[in-house]
Amino acid sequence: MQVIATNIGQTTQFIHAGKTVETGIFKKPVSGPIFLGHEMVRGDTVKDRQHHGGAYKACYIFDAAEYDYWKTQYPNQDYHWGVFGENLTVSGLDEAKERIGNTYKVGNALVRISIPREPCFKLGFAFGDQGILKKFISRERPGVYLQVLEEGEVCSGDVFKLTEKSENELTIQDFYKILYAKEKDQNLLRQFMAHLHIPVYKKERFSKFVL
């Protein structure tokens, strides 16, 4: 994987269900590096700290190649890197192959592949269509959050260099199937529950499905 763009968001307000909502989903490219902190990207906006930011969601990455697909679905959208709310737009991210727990050196930071993005109504607002949520989920190319093990700067052009491959073969796409499939694959569930780098709160959520 390689970094195509580094993106930062500022606070934006909108009305949803009669209430004012603040969000940092509207990210735009910056010319210089961004600093990956342990719980968020420095200078970025994270308004909903219950669902964004923190140890398992410090930085969100999304594959640049997916833009071509979404342009066919929403041709009138104003596209620029960061439109999906990602801090790092990258090339070469394959959710079907990328294992949860893989560790990379990128720029001066050391990061670990963490958990996939679960889209919420804010993505729907950004695209002017709440129907995008079902489309995004069924696409199974959600991008992924990073754990930041060692803080550091990352800039456009930096390459993700694998330093440790996860022994557990569970991929980002496998994780997504556990999140959204009505019938849970028991083999995937066992991998999921045994994974050393999946947060406890996620395991607790799906433990009831284990037979």
Helices and strands as residue ranges (DSSP letters): E 2-9, E 12-16, E 19-23, E 27-29, E 34-36, E 59-63, H 66-73, E 88-91, E 103-106, E 109-116, H 121-127, H 132-139, E 144-150, E 152-154, E 161-164, H 172-180, H 186-194, H 200-206, G 207-209
